[in-house]
Amino acid sequence: MSGTTKHKIDAWIFDRALPHWHTHGVDREFGGFTERLALSGVPDAVDFKRIRVQARQIYVFSHAALIDPDPDRQLRWRDAAKQGFDFLIQNYWQGPARGWAKTVSPDGRLLDTAADSYDQAFMLFAGAWHYRASRDARALEIVKQTLEFFDNHLACTEHGGYFEGLSPTGELLRGPPRLQNPHMHMLEAMLALHQATGDGAYLKRGEHLFNIFRTRFFDMKTNSLGEYFTHDWSPVDGPQGQIVEPGHHFEWSWILHNYARLSGDARAHDVAHLVFEFARKHGVNPQSNLTYDEIDRSGAKLRPSHRLWPQTEAIKAYVATAEHGPSAEVRAAAHARIAPAVDAIFDNYFIPGSGVWNDQLDASGKSVSTYIPATSLYHLFLAFAETLRFYDANRSI
């Protein structure tokens, strides 16, 4: 089973997806990366480029350059990442008091000057992976200036964590609601930076984010992970405070297991398993094996549709649990779920014979996508790269 799944993933990544996105997802006129593709697989004309697309595609091509066995393709992917990095640093930075802008025009003119903390976190992630693939010192320079922007302009000294960003006119967005999601991606970036540089300062920052998760974001009574909070990180009142996303449970589980492995803090393994078990029990359709978009803390389905990205996060969580679950039985069960979860993506989302996909299914499993967001390639590539890594490391299992 693992050999078949590994071959399927290898063929899709290196023979279909990366060549397609290299041809149609790189903007050879202005630089950077295409915002999205039409369902036919060609660029979909829009008048903006989000920074999160640029950052995520830099990650994809940087990581691809590190794991592709073909030297010629390695060079191609590394060059794609570099041109995207060049476009990004030339066009989005607004200075140390304003951070990275949200969107620019296709040719690089500033459009939305808001500085979203979620986007700033992905700048850190892109910097980590670009440095790891290229050793370009500029990557660590932008990491430094981004962290200074976080510390000087977005940090909440009273209750911990970071605010949601700056408005287009530079006003601090304090909420409510305050969001856990940017913190998750910042922890992901801190771990990537530690792995790229060996610098323990990034793990120290990660410890702060883990402690906020453990004491604020995660509810030990229900083992659920909140999305929306008040100023002091209490869940907001009413139905919004009951909303949880299974995809984020799976994503945090993978990140927390990695944090535990790198930091040696076993508490993170424990809570990673709790958040995983909640999503596995309540967040997955047992008939289709597809993860729901949104449920509540009791497990009731709020949005029983199925975006693509929660499916990829389930795969990463299965891999992490197969490696770090609390018992041999749990690890074996998670291992057994990896291949069916990969098959569920191939069978329900991928357009056969191509490197593109439908991004959204309704509750019945019917595609309701109208375009292909470039942002989803990050989710797919990282989940599949983790699966390949796991299978390579466990050939005898």
C-alpha positions in Angstrom: 0.0 0.0 0.0 2.7 2.5 1.0 4.7 1.8 -2.2 1.6 2.5 -4.4 0.8 5.6 -2.5 4.4 6.9 -2.7 4.6 6.3 -6.4 1.2 8.0 -6.9 2.4 11.1 -5.0 5.8 11.2 -6.7 4.2 11.1 -10.1 1.7 13.8 -9.3 4.2 16.2 -7.7 7.1 16.0 -10.0 5.5 15.0 -13.3 2.3 17.0 -13.2 1.8 19.6 -10.5 5.2 21.3 -10.4 5.6 21.5 -14.2 2.1 22.8 -14.6 2.5 25.5 -11.9 5.9 26.4 -13.2 4.4 26.9 -16.7 1.2 28.6 -15.7 1.8 29.8 -12.1 5.0 31.9 -12.7 4.4 35.4 -14.0 7.0 35.8 -16.7 5.9 39.3 -17.6 6.1 41.1 -14.2 7.6 38.5 -11.9 6.2 36.7 -8.9 3.4 34.1 -9.1 0.0 34.0 -10.6 -2.8 34.6 -8.1 -5.0 31.7 -9.3 -5.9 29.5 -12.3 -9.1 28.9 -14.1 -10.6 25.4 -13.9 -9.1 24.8 -17.4 -5.6 25.2 -15.8 -4.6 28.5 -17.3 -4.1 31.8 -15.4 -7.3 33.4 -14.3 -7.1 37.1 -15.0 -7.4 39.1 -11.7 -6.1 42.6 -10.9 -4.2 41.7 -7.7 -1.5 39.5 -6.2 -1.8 38.6 -2.5 1.4 38.4 -0.5 0.3 35.0 0.9 0.3 33.5 -2.6 3.9 34.8 -3.2 5.1 33.5 0.2 3.5 30.1 -0.2 4.7 29.5 -3.7 8.3 30.5 -2.6 7.9 27.8 0.0 6.7 25.2 -2.5 9.4 25.7 -5.1 12.1 26.0 -2.3 11.1 22.7 -0.7 10.8 21.1 -4.1 14.4 22.1 -4.9 15.5 20.2 -1.7 13.7 16.9 -2.3 13.4 16.5 -6.1 15.9 13.8 -7.1 16.5 15.4 -10.5 19.3 18.0 -10.5 18.0 19.8 -13.6 14.6 20.2 -12.0 16.1 21.2 -8.7 17.7 24.2 -10.5 14.4 25.1 -12.2 12.4 25.1 -8.9 15.2 27.1 -7.1 15.1 29.7 -9.9 11.3 29.9 -9.6 11.5 30.5 -5.9 14.2 33.2 -6.3 12.3 35.2 -8.9 9.3 35.1 -6.6 11.4 36.2 -3.6 12.8 39.1 -5.7 9.3 40.2 -6.7 8.1 40.0 -3.1 10.9 42.0 -1.4 10.8 44.6 -4.2 7.1 45.4 -4.0 5.4 44.5 -0.7 7.6 46.0 2.1 6.2 49.3 3.4 8.9 50.1 6.0 9.5 49.0 9.7 6.3 50.8 11.0 3.9 49.4 8.4 5.2 45.8 7.6 4.3 43.8 4.5 1.3 44.9 2.4 -1.6 42.6 1.7 -1.9 43.0 -2.1 -0.2 44.6 -5.1 -1.3 44.9 -8.7 0.1 42.3 -11.1 3.0 44.6 -12.0 3.8 45.3 -8.3 2.0 48.6 -7.5 0.6 48.7 -3.9 -3.1 48.1 -3.7 -4.2 47.0 -0.2 -1.7 48.5 2.3 -3.1 46.6 5.3 -0.5 44.5 7.2 -2.2 41.3 8.2 -0.5 39.3 10.9 -1.4 36.1 9.1 0.5 37.3 6.0 3.5 38.5 8.1 3.7 34.9 9.5 3.9 33.5 6.0 6.7 35.9 5.2 8.7 34.3 8.0 7.8 30.8 6.6 8.9 31.8 3.1 12.1 33.3 4.4 12.9 30.1 6.3 12.5 27.8 3.3 14.1 30.2 0.8 17.2 30.4 3.0 17.2 26.6 3.5 17.1 26.0 -0.3 19.4 28.9 -1.4 21.4 30.2 1.5 20.4 33.6 0.3 21.3 36.0 3.2 18.5 38.3 2.2 16.0 35.8 3.5 17.3 36.1 7.0 17.3 39.8 6.7 13.6 39.9 5.9 13.0 37.5 8.8 14.7 39.9 11.1 12.8 42.9 10.0 9.5 41.0 10.0 10.1 39.8 13.6 10.9 43.4 14.6 7.6 44.5 13.1 5.8 41.9 15.1 7.5 42.9 18.3 7.3 46.6 17.9 3.8 47.0 16.4 1.7 43.9 16.8 2.6 42.4 20.1 0.0 42.3 22.9 2.0 42.7 26.1 -1.0 42.5 28.4 -2.5 39.2 27.3 0.2 37.6 25.1 0.3 36.8 21.4 -0.2 39.3 18.6 -3.0 41.5 17.3 -4.5 40.9 13.9 -2.5 43.5 12.0 -2.7 47.1 10.9 -5.5 48.6 8.8 -4.7 50.2 5.4 -4.2 53.5 7.3 -1.9 52.0 9.9 -4.3 51.6 12.8 -3.8 48.6 15.1 -6.5 45.9 14.6 -7.2 44.8 18.1 -10.4 42.8 17.7 -12.5 41.3 18.9 -12.4 38.8 17.6 -8.8 37.9 18.1 -7.7 34.9 16.1 -5.6 31.8 16.8 -4.8 31.1 13.1 -2.0 33.6 12.6 -0.3 32.3 15.8 -0.5 28.7 14.4 1.4 29.8 11.2 3.9 31.8 13.2 4.7 28.7 15.3 5.0 26.8 12.0 7.4 29.5 10.8 9.5 29.4 14.0 10.0 25.7 13.7 11.0 26.1 10.0 13.5 28.8 10.9 15.0 26.7 13.7 15.4 23.8 11.2 16.9 26.1 8.6 19.4 27.8 10.9 19.8 25.8 14.1 19.2 29.0 16.1 17.5 28.3 19.4 16.0 31.8 19.6 13.3 30.6 17.2 12.4 27.8 19.5 12.2 30.3 22.4 9.7 32.3 20.4 7.9 29.0 19.7 7.6 28.3 23.4 5.6 31.5 23.9 3.2 30.4 21.1 2.9 26.9 22.5 2.0 28.3 25.9 -0.7 30.5 24.4 -2.2 27.4 22.7 -2.0 25.3 25.8 -3.5 27.9 28.1 -5.8 29.9 25.9 -6.7 28.5 22.5 -7.3 24.9 23.6 -10.3 24.0 25.8 -9.4 21.1 28.0 -13.1 20.5 28.9 -14.0 19.6 25.3 -10.5 19.0 23.8 -11.5 21.5 21.1 -9.6 24.4 19.6 -11.3 27.7 19.4 -11.1 30.2 16.5 -12.5 33.5 17.8 -11.5 35.2 21.1 -11.9 38.3 23.2 -9.1 40.7 24.1 -7.9 38.4 27.0 -8.2 35.2 24.9 -11.5 34.1 26.3 -13.9 32.6 23.7 -16.2 35.2 22.3 -19.8 35.0 23.5 -22.5 33.3 21.5 -22.4 30.9 18.5 -19.1 32.4 17.1 -17.3 31.2 20.3 -18.5 27.7 19.7 -17.1 27.4 16.1 -14.2 25.1 15.5 -12.5 23.9 12.3 -11.3 20.3 12.1 -8.7 21.3 9.6 -7.0 23.6 12.2 -7.2 20.8 14.8 -5.2 18.5 12.4 -2.8 21.3 11.4 -2.1 22.3 15.0 -1.6 18.6 15.9 1.1 18.2 13.3 2.8 21.5 14.3 2.7 20.6 18.0 4.3 17.2 17.5 7.1 18.9 15.6 7.5 21.5 18.3 7.7 18.7 20.9 10.3 16.8 18.8 12.5 19.9 18.3 12.1 21.4 21.8 11.9 18.2 23.9 8.7 19.5 25.6 6.7 16.3 25.8 3.6 18.2 26.9 3.2 19.3 23.3 2.9 15.6 22.2 0.2 15.1 24.8 -2.0 18.1 23.7 -1.3 17.4 20.0 -2.9 14.0 20.5 -5.9 15.4 22.3 -6.6 18.0 19.5 -6.1 15.2 16.9 -8.6 12.9 18.6 -11.3 15.6 18.7 -11.0 16.2 15.0 -10.7 12.5 14.1 -13.8 11.7 16.2 -16.1 14.6 15.2 -14.6 16.2 12.1 -14.4 13.5 9.5 -17.3 12.0 7.5 -16.9 8.2 8.1 -18.5 7.3 4.7 -16.4 9.6 2.4 -13.3 9.9 4.7 -13.5 13.7 4.0 -12.9 16.3 6.7 -15.7 18.8 7.3 -15.1 22.6 7.0 -16.7 23.6 10.3 -18.3 22.1 13.4 -19.0 23.2 16.9 -17.4 22.2 20.2 -20.0 19.4 20.7 -19.2 18.0 17.3 -22.4 19.2 15.5 -21.8 20.0 11.9 -22.1 23.6 11.0 -20.6 23.6 7.5 -20.5 20.0 6.3 -18.8 21.0 3.0 -15.2 20.0 2.3 -12.5 22.4 1.2 -9.4 20.8 -0.1 -7.0 22.1 2.6 -8.5 20.3 5.6 -7.9 17.0 3.8 -4.2 17.8 3.5 -4.0 18.8 7.2 -5.6 15.4 8.1 -2.8 13.6 6.2 -0.1 15.6 8.1 -1.8 14.8 11.4 -1.9 11.1 10.5 1.8 11.1 9.7 2.7 13.0 12.9 0.5 10.6 15.0 2.0 7.6 13.3 5.4 8.8 14.4 4.6 10.3 17.8 1.2 8.9 19.0 1.0 7.7 22.6 0.9 4.0 22.0 1.8 1.4 19.3 -1.8 0.8 18.7 -2.5 4.5 18.1 0.5 4.9 15.9 -0.5 1.9 13.8 -4.0 3.1 13.3 -2.8 6.5 12.2 -0.3 4.9 9.8 -3.2 2.9 8.3 -5.2 6.1 7.7 -2.5 7.8 5.6 -3.1 6.0 2.3 -6.9 6.2 2.3 -6.7 10.0 3.1 -4.3 10.4 0.1 -6.7 8.4 -2.1 -9.6 10.6 -0.9 -7.8 13.6 -2.4 -7.0 11.9 -5.6 -10.4 10.5 -6.1 -12.5 13.5 -5.0 -10.5 16.6 -5.9 -7.9 16.0 -8.6 -8.7 16.6 -12.3 -7.3 13.3 -13.8 -4.1 13.5 -15.8 -3.3 17.1 -14.7 -1.6 19.0 -11.9 -4.7 21.0 -10.9 -7.8 20.3 -8.8 -11.2 21.3 -7.6 -10.8 23.2 -4.4 -14.3 23.0 -2.8 -16.9 20.2 -2.5 -20.4 20.6 -1.1 -21.8 18.3 1.6 -22.8 15.8 -1.0 -19.3 15.7 -2.5 -20.1 17.7 -5.7 -17.5 20.2 -6.8 -18.6 23.8 -6.4 -15.2 25.4 -7.3 -15.1 28.3 -9.8 -11.3 28.6 -9.9 -8.1 27.1 -8.5 -6.4 29.1 -5.8 -2.7 29.0 -5.9 -2.6 29.0 -2.1 -3.7 25.4 -2.0 -0.5 24.1 -3.6 1.2 24.9 -0.3 -1.2 22.6 1.6 -0.9 19.8 -1.0 2.9 19.9 -1.4 3.6 20.0 2.3 1.2 17.1 3.1 2.6 15.0 0.3 6.2 15.8 1.2 5.5 14.7 4.7 4.0 11.5 3.4 7.0 10.8 1.2 9.3 11.5 4.1 7.4 9.2 6.4 7.3 6.3 3.9 11.0 6.7 3.1 11.9 6.5 6.8 9.6 3.5 7.5 10.2 1.2 4.6 10.1 -1.9 6.7 6.8 -1.1 8.5 
